Amino acid sequence: MSSDEEAAGRGRGRGRRGRGSRLRVPRLMDPYSMRLPPATIDPSPVDATLLWGHGQHRIDSVWTNEAGDRSFHVRGTTILVPYRELYRPYLEAAGLLSVVPLVPMNPDASLITALVERWRPETSTFHLPCGEVTITLEDVVTLSGLAIDGDAVVVDIPDEEWSAICLRLLGRVPYDLVGGVAVVRITWLRVEFSHLPDDASQEVIEQFARAYALSLIGGVLFPDRSGSTVHLQYLLLIEDWERAGGFAWGAAVLSYLYREMGRSSLHISHTGTSLAGDLGGWVALLQFWAWERFPHLAPRDSETRAQATEDAHPRGLRWLSASSRQYGDQLFQYKLWLDAMDTVVWQPYRERALHLRGSVIQSETFRAVVPLICFSSVMWHHPDRVLRQFGMRQHEPHQPHPEAEVRFFLRQATRGPSRGQQLVHASRESLDFWNRRHEFVATSSYTDEELVYHSEHMEWYRDVTRRSGTRRGAVAEALVSFLICLIDLFAYFVVNCVNCVKYLTFCWCFLVRHYRAC
């Protein structure tokens, strides 16, 4: 028998003998370890080293009523070039076919606004009372079916006039494409490519398919703040359909959405103008994600629809015909719900059939701490901060990237880089990180335990986060803290009274035994 087993055996023996011969008094609780509730209603972080944007964030402006209480104007359009089945082989080869049935979704601006107010570009996560939570690559591939493994979405821009590129790939040139302008209106695409000739050649069909894909990219996946134009850099991505199928479209969509939420939450613009009223990116994906994670925010008939469309692929199809909840003041109601949010479905796809998600379920890219790249948009993916979404034990994460780096990429123009300069923005270092993504996988031990209020991680989290977004939520949070403090004090007195009774019993038994021995 080893020394450890012997020690364990001796410990078990002492426990059996001690049970009949003496009483063990538990250690007393330390009243100084209990944290008192705040003296004033102030939701600001106690330690502001993590959230360096505190005081400049939209939620701080709304708190002081400087930004008002208006919903974002969600950009993008679902009125695209008409889709035809003849385009299907090209879109399937490019990896964009799964998005086509998701186009009709109309986002809920109030829900999106309430969520963006909780978005922190410092950590690429939403800060809620129950902890950090975010949209990960797992959510993107499951909800949209877009690939998350592959080449970064960035290409070399040839030394060629944009008019010549349009003529070669689309067969015609926009009337307002002059000089160095490299954008095309989605309305022009819709007008010019609405009617496919019956006797169209294979080349013409391919050009029409590119026009549809370009409108899909500019109107749904990567809408800029105009909501009506698309940069021709995306046309170069679908020049070769087979090469397009090798891009990590899902990672690019997530990077673009991260940046748009970050710019709107911090009011950042590369031109110096306010962006508080507009929001780009594929916000419907954010709405799908919110309905999956937060049952209280989902439509009322979500359970019935979920059962009927459980086998839908991509999973976003189950929400396509859903309608948002309707209230008198929807935005304020959503804010109150997020202030009191304590129910999060950390693993909504856990029970889903494996064959519906294919081989990507084995992909470690879900948990890769890497930069996500879409031309000039380079934003960091931090799954190490939300390990609970993968069924893992959450530990205190590492400090995210510095303020200067995050602000630099948030300020980059929505319109793409100039010719030959794309790697200045999407640096070679970021591309190298992405290409070696399987080396930077966050991991921890698997667990089914929930983080309790007084756990070490939650104590740390409450110090570094903003605890509420509305004044009513701040009052409720202070009351909860006060009640928890009272419960802790009551438990302290109860435990110590019980311990005192046990101690007196122990002394009495000791005296009785010694009296009998004498």
Disulfide bonds with the S-S distance in Angstrom:
none
